Amino acid sequence: MTTRSTDPLAGVVSATPAGGRLVFVPSRILQFGVALGGSAMVPLWMASPLLLPMLVIALLTDSGLLWAIVWVGLGLTTLAVIGLALALTFTVSATMVRWIEFRHQGNAQQCVIARCLRSSIVAAADLQRVVVVEQLRLGRRKSLKVVLHTRGGTVECEPGFNAPMSQVDSEALLTWLTSQLRSDGVAVEYQAQIDRHFSCPGEWWTRSHLAALWHVPVGAVDELAVRHGVRSYRYTSRSMAMYSPGKTVTVYDPDRAYEIAEELREEHTTNHDSDGTQTDPRP
């Protein structure tokens, strides 16, 4: 019987003879396969609504003109597949970072950035800061990437297709990066990018959801939401429209609620450290 690993960085961080490695793309073959598959599917998906009906009509009528149009369409689609495949393969090869590795060379440290076909080395002294960027929508993660800010510019490291890196715990990742760069004085920062343009009240959070997130009674949610400027929306859901048309549901913006949860957690930690006792997380 196999046991599930409790390491939050399992499959992402590994120790090598040279140093610590952070993996973004576990398999080059899989990544190139996804790129080639997408290059074939997109042109076919766009051309099918036009070519398939014309092919059926050409088979039924045996029209020379329609057959010529079908063959021209197939030729153009093939060219589009080849062109897109070359473009995506070049993009993956040139821009996607497979892994980064922090190596100690005597008293100096280097950051090796390995791409799909080549690698480069950046001295730790040239690293200005490292930022873990987490994009959130409706309180849920949509993407995660590590951005290296160097003297020569920025390097964005994003997870590949179905990579463990996309599911890694951001706090554990911050801790690991800090441990690797602490001796060189490189700042490691966290940045949350919240997509506030996606508004769908049907997927917003209820009072009970916020109470569990904030660790407060359900009755205290409304007051906290007003105090901290959490948007709310009152509506009659479809399930209640037929049986209880006069009954409404109040839901809250999860993005702002997520930010408040972080503030309350930090305040609770500060109060706990200052007096050594468990305090009420409510402000």
Summary of the structure (lengths in Angstrom):
residues: 283
radius of gyration: 26.3
end to end distance: 47.0
largest distance: 88.0
contacts: 762
relative contact order: 0.11
helix: 48%
strand: 26%
